[in-house]
Amino acid sequence: MNVRYCLARVASALSLAAFASCASLGASVDNLEALHPSDGRHAYLGTIHGHFSWTMRNAGAVLLGRFGKAVQTVSAAPIEDPVQLCVDELNKLASLDGTHLPTGSTQVEWFARTAAYDPWCLSRETAIAELARAGARLALPERAPDLKLASVSEAEANAALAALVAAAKSAFEQQGDEHRAAFVHECQRMAALPLDFASGLRVLRGVNVLLRAASRRDSRVAPLQPLAVALQRRVLLQAIDLALMDGVPEFVVVGSDPGWPNERVQAAAVRAAVALGGRAKLGEILARNPFAGFGGERLVAALECVAQLGLPEAPPGEHGQAQRALWAETIYATAIEHPDGRVRLAAMGALGTMSGRGLVTLQEVEWQRWWQTEGAAAFRAPAGGEGSSGS
């Protein structure tokens, strides 16, 4: 079965009343698609529409289609600055009402895709910041799913997507409780699958095609709604987790941008991850990535998070308290010795929170005095394994 063909058939079966409300959304999606060919580069030749012209053109296509006519094809034109255009379209997409499910789900799809696959660091950084906002809207569960569990294979994910689309086609084109029950079952089965990032993004994209084609009052897409939310949450967390390292995607042909990894992107991912996961997520990041391995931008981001939330609790295990004590000592040493003034300033802000009394000073001698009289003892790993008293 051709999944794309079936998606198109199902979408055409849904109400066209959704067209006007999704005009700006549709224009941004089409423009972003035109900017991102499959090889990972930004396109320098493509068809880019203004949002008004997109609306008029597609409205005309709907009307002419009823009479068996087609709108004249628009020729591709040079794109002078694809990076700026990409960021502009991401910002336009972000400005739309994400509480409307088709819009919010499409936002997550494109922000996640851009954060993981876009060759330009400015686009990735912009997308990650928007993922954090989308995550706040989605009310992520306190206990995030374990994204490191073994995922189903690509073939299994594609087979499940084909079954979902076939069930949707039957439910939308035919009447009967058995068709709807089969559709609900396939939606629930898909939501339970441990999909990796690429498969989850592909499924979310298919779900969004159907959601965008339906009107707000079309009850036939109701089974897709909880699936769309579950996919958004998973894909969003996976995209941010990938951005913490900002590695090169396997399929990407790197262009003229400095590419991957990029410290500003990694720093944005640290802030986004901690904004959504709190102190526990900050502890997980520090346990996985020692301060010594952080570049300047990512180090500043981590220290600013410590200043905001305090030093995370000790990681589990017999060496957890020693690791927490090492974090504290490293932050103190960074505030005194690091050659970058911005990093030292961020470390001093972290120490101020860790002091437990909001100590504020830019004098290194004051921090040396605090560490020698209070800090070192407060964060020392106790011999008996008891928790330390530092913040």
N, C-alpha and C positions, 0 to 999 in steps of 0.2 A: 504493500500500500504506500502511495506517495503522500507523506505526512503534510507537506506544504500544500498540495492540491486539496487535500481534505480540509485543512485549515481554511483555505480560501472558500471552499464550498460552505462550510459551517458559518463563516463570517457573513457570507452573502445571504444566508438564511435568516440571520438576525435582523432586528429592526434597524432601518436607516435613520430612525429618529435621533440616534446618538451622534449623527454627523456634525451638527452645528456646535454641540457642546465640546466636541473633541477636536475642533479645527486647529487650535494652536498646538495642542498635543501632537496631532498628526503631522503638522508642518515641522516641528522640532525632530520628531522621530525620522521622517523622511530625509531631512537635512543631515542628521547625524549618520544615518545609513549611507548617504552619499559620500560622507567624509571618511568613512572607515571601510576600505576594501578588506578582503579576507587575508591579505598578506601582512596586515598589521601597520602598514604605512598610512599616513594621511594622504588623501587624494588631492591632486592639484588640477584635476579635471573632473567635472561632475555637474549635475543639475541641482542647483540650490534655489529654493523658493522663498520669497517673502511670505509671511504668514497670511496676509490678505490675498495675495495672488494664489497661494495654495488653496485657500478656502474657496475662492471663485472657480478655480480650475476643477477641483474635485466635486463641487456642487454641479458644475456643468457636466462632468463625466457621469454622475448619477442620473441626471435628466436625459442626456443623450443615450445612455445605456438602455433606457426604457424603450427607445425607438430603434435599437440595434445599431446605433452610431457610436463612434469613439472620438475622444478628444485628440487633437493633433499632438504628436510627440514633440517634446521640447528637447532641443539639441544640448548636449553637454557643453559647458563653457569653462574657461580657465578659472581656477580658484587661487587668488593671489596670496592669501594668508590663511591657510587652513587651520593653523593653531588658534589664532584669534577667533575665527569663525566657530571652531569647536567649543571654545570657552564661552563664547556668546550664546550658543545654542544650549549648552549645559545650564547657564544662568537663566535663560528663558524657561527651560524645562523646570528648573528649581522654583521659579516664581509662580508656577501653577498650583492649584489647590490639591495637595497630596492626600487630603482626607477623602477625596473621591477615589475609590479603589482603583479603577483603571488607570487614573493619572498617577497615583502614588506607586502602584506596582510597576508602571513603565519607568518612573523616575528611578526606582531601585535597580531595575534591569540595566538602564543605561549608565547610571553612576557606577554600578559594580563592574560592568563591562569596560568602562573607561578606566577605572582605577586599576584594573588588572592588565589590560591589553593595549591601552593607548601609548604610542611611542614617545609622547611629549610629556615631560614632567609637570608642566603647568596644568595640563588637562587632568592628569592623575591626581594632583594635589587638590584641584577644585572638586573633583568627583568624590574624593575621600571626605572632605568637609561636609558635602551634601549627604553622604551616607550616614554620618553621625547624626544629622538632623532627622533624616528618615528613620533611623533607629529609635530616636526619642519618640517619634510619632507612633511607631509600631509597638511600643510598650514591650520590649524584649523581656522574656522570662528571667527571673533572678538566676536561675541555673541554666546557663547556655548549653545547647547540645554539644556533645563531644564531636568536634569536626575531624578528629584524627581516627575515628573508627573506620574500619574497612568499608569502602563504598562499593556499590554495585558496578559492574563493568559498563563500558559505553554501549555495548550491544544490548545488555539488559535494560539500560535506561531508555535507549531508543525504542525497544520493543514495548516498554510500558507507555511511552509517549504515543506510539502508534495505536495502542489499545485505548488510551484515553481519548484520542482524537476520533477514533471510530465510534466509541460510545457517545461522544458529544454529537457527532453527525446524526446518529440514530435518534438521540433524545431531542435534537432541535428540529429534525425534519419529519419525525413521525410522532404520533400520539401514543400514549400507553404508559401505564405505571412500570411495566417491565423494562422499558427503555430508560426511563428516568432512574430506576433502581440500579441498573447496570452502570449508568453514568456516575451516580453517587459512589458506587463501589470502586470504580476506577479512580475517581478523585481521591478517595480515602487511601487506596493502595499506593498511589503516587506520593501522597503526603508522608507516608510511612517509610518510603525508600531512603536509605542513606546515600544520597547523591553527592558526588564530588562537585567542585565548583563549576567545571565546564558543562557537565550534564544538568546541574540545577539551573544554570543560566539559560541553557537551551530550552528546558521545559518551561521556565518562567516566561521566556519569549513567546512560546506557543500559547500559553495561557493568556498572556496579555493581548495577543491578536484577537482572541475571542472576546475578552472583556471590553476592548475598545470598540468592537463592532456592535455591541449590545447597547440598548438604551438603559437609562438608570432604573427603569421600572420593569425590565425584562426578567421575569422570574426564572427563565430557563437556565440562566447562568449562575443561579444561586449556589449550586454545588461547587463551582469553581472558586467561590470567594474565600472559604477557609483554606483551600489549597494555595491560592495566591498569597495569602498572608504567611503561611508556613514556608513557602518557597522564598518569599522576600526576606524573612528573618534568617534563613539558612544562608542564602546567597550573600546577603549583606555582611554577616559575620565572617564568612569565608573570604570575601573580598578584602576586608580590613585586615584579617589575619595574614593574607598573602602580601598586602602592602607593607606590613611591618618589616619584611625583608626586601620587598620590591625587586624580585628577581625577574629575569628575562623570560617571558612566555616561550614555550617551545616552538610555536609556529611563526613567531614574529621575525620579520626581516628588519633589522635595526636601521633607521634612517640617519639623518645628519644630527639629530639630537644627541646629547651625551648619553641618553638612554638610561639603562638600569645598572645597578641600583642608584637611587638619588636620595640624598639625605633629607631634602625638604619633603619629599613624599613619605619617607619613613617617619619623619617627625609628625606629619599630619596624621599618619596611621596610629602613632602612639597616642596622640591627643584624642582621636576618635575612639580608639579601643577603650581608653580609660574613661572617657565621657559616658560610654555605654556600659562598661563592666565594673567601674568603680575601683576601689582600693584592691580588691581581689585580683582584678585584671592587671593592675599595675604590678602587683607582686609576681604574677605569672610572667609578665614581660621581663622584669628584672631577674627572675630566676633563669629564664631562657637566654638572656642576653646580658652578660656582665657589663658593668659600666665601662670597663676598659675597652670593650668592643664598639662603643657608641661613638659616632662622629659628632661634630659640634652641634648640628641642628637637632639631631635625635637626642643628644645628651641634654640640651636645653629643654626640650619637650618633656623628657622624663623627670628632670629636676623641677620643672614648673608643676608637674602633676604631684610630686611629693610635697611641694609647697602648698598645694591646694588641699590635699587629702591626708598628708602625713605619711610616714614611712610604713609600708605594708607590713602585715603580720609575718612572722617567720614561716617559711615554706614548710610543708610536712616533711617528716623524716628526722633522723637523728642529728643531721648536720644543719637543720633549718635555722636554729638560733645563731649558729656560727655564721651562716650566710647573711642573716639580717644584720649582725654586728659588723660584717665586712661591708655591707651597703652603707651603713652609717659612717664608718671610718673612711670609705671612699668619697662620700659626699663632703666630709670635712676636709680631706686632702685636696679635693677639687676646688673648694672655696679658697684655699690658701695657695695652691701651687699651679693651677691650670693657667696656661699662657693666654687664653682667650678671655677678655674681660667680661663678655656677655655670659660665658659659661660660669665664671666665678660669681657673677651677680645672681644667676639662677640658683647656684649651689647655696649661696648665703640665704636666699629666700627659703630654700628647703630646710636649712638648719634652723631658721627662725621658727618654722612650724614644729620641727622636731624638738626644739627646746622646751616645748610645752607651755611657754609663757610669752610667746610672740616677740622674742628678742629680735630687734631690728638694728643692724649696724653694718656699715661698709668697711669697718676697721678690722683688718686681719688679726691684729693683736687682741681685739675683743673676742673674736671667735677662738683664738688659741687659748685664751683664758677660760672661756666657757667649756671648751672640750676637755681641758686639763682638770677643771674643778667639778664639772657636772656630766658633760656629754659622754666621755669615754666610759665612765662607770655606769651610766644609765643604759647604754647600748651594749655593754659587754655581755658575751654569751655566758650565762651562769654554768658552773660546773655540773650542777644537778639537773640541768635541762629545763629549769623553770623559765617562764617568760620574763623578758626584760620590761622595764617600766617606761622606756622612751616612747614618744608619740610617733 
